[in-house]
Amino acid sequence: MTGAHPEPARLSAWVHGYVQGVGFRWWTRSRSLALGLVGYAANSRDGRVHVVAEGPRPACEKLLDLLRSGDTPGRVDLVVESWEPARGDLSGFEER
């Protein structure tokens, strides 16, 4: 499908760096909601944050750009992303 309503996508992004305990998940939630995305940002035991977001692919790409922008809380060293079709099993945007 093309045009005004792009096919929804699911972005999975593992964010490496100093991203826990610095407001990173809150910041990600705020940006995601502003972009109209649903999903979550969750701390992982190894210090990374896992961001899962669903919505129009251009909005997901904008979130990915923001995660890599250098304007986040803390310090992002690397973002490893993967893409798949949206599953439609998420609502709202949670900090986990």
ROPALUM-75443 format. One line per 2 residues: number of its first residue (from 1); for each residue z negated, x, y of C-alpha. Coordinates in pm, 1 decimal. Layout:
N
NUM = Z X Y; ...
! end
This chain:
96
1 = 0.0 0.0 0.0; 87.6 133.1 344.1
3 = 61.6 9.0 698.3; -238.9 -125.3 884.9
5 = -462.8 -150.1 578.6; -454.7 175.9 384.4
7 = -572.1 173.9 25.6; -948.0 232.5 9.5
9 = -1057.9 570.3 -119.7; -1377.9 722.0 -254.3
11 = -1478.8 1061.0 -117.1; -1731.0 1270.9 -305.8
13 = -1844.5 1572.9 -103.3; -2097.3 1837.2 -205.9
15 = -2234.2 1995.4 110.4; -2372.8 2348.9 73.2
17 = -2592.2 2527.1 328.5; -2916.1 2454.2 511.8
19 = -2882.1 2075.0 496.3; -3213.7 1943.3 363.5
21 = -3510.2 1857.7 584.3; -3303.6 1879.4 903.5
23 = -3187.3 1518.4 951.8; -2854.0 1581.0 781.4
25 = -2858.8 1267.5 564.1; -2955.3 1049.1 862.3
27 = -2676.4 1206.4 1069.1; -2426.0 1148.8 786.8
29 = -2537.3 784.8 749.7; -2498.8 726.2 1123.3
31 = -2146.1 875.0 1132.4; -2042.1 690.6 817.3
33 = -2157.6 351.1 946.8; -1975.0 415.5 1276.2
35 = -1658.2 478.2 1071.9; -1707.1 157.8 870.8
37 = -1777.1 339.5 545.3; -2017.7 250.0 264.5
39 = -2194.3 492.8 33.5; -2485.1 732.0 33.0
41 = -2607.9 1081.7 112.0; -2847.7 1223.1 -147.3
43 = -3045.5 1544.9 -165.9; -2988.1 1744.1 -481.0
45 = -3245.4 1974.3 -642.2; -3038.2 2285.6 -576.1
47 = -3042.3 2234.0 -198.4; -2704.5 2066.2 -159.2
49 = -2645.3 1717.3 -24.0; -2408.4 1488.6 -216.5
51 = -2217.2 1251.3 10.2; -2028.0 962.0 -146.1
53 = -1831.3 740.4 92.1; -1583.7 458.6 37.1
55 = -1347.1 295.1 279.0; -1004.1 349.3 431.0
57 = -880.5 699.5 345.8; -833.0 796.8 714.8
59 = -1198.3 710.2 785.8; -1312.1 911.4 483.4
61 = -1099.8 1205.0 603.0; -1260.5 1177.3 949.0
63 = -1606.9 1191.3 787.8; -1500.4 1500.4 591.8
65 = -1381.7 1660.2 918.7; -1720.1 1579.1 1077.0
67 = -1907.4 1731.4 781.9; -1707.0 2052.7 835.3
69 = -1719.1 2042.7 1217.1; -2017.4 2271.0 1273.5
71 = -2179.0 1992.8 1480.5; -2408.5 1872.1 1201.3
73 = -2784.9 1919.1 1186.2; -2878.3 2232.8 994.5
75 = -2596.8 2460.4 881.7; -2302.8 2373.4 659.3
77 = -2161.1 2671.1 470.0; -1916.9 2489.0 241.1
79 = -1801.1 2137.2 163.1; -1639.8 2078.8 -176.3
81 = -1465.8 1742.2 -189.6; -1296.2 1531.6 -450.9
83 = -1108.6 1203.7 -418.3; -1061.0 899.8 -635.5
85 = -972.1 533.1 -584.5; -1252.6 323.1 -438.0
87 = -1466.6 152.4 -701.3; -1605.4 -116.4 -471.3
89 = -1956.1 -79.8 -615.2; -2128.9 31.8 -293.4
91 = -2268.0 -159.6 3.4; -2423.8 -27.4 319.8
93 = -2492.8 343.2 353.7; -2813.2 480.6 203.9
95 = -3012.0 799.4 239.4; -3128.3 884.7 -111.2
! end
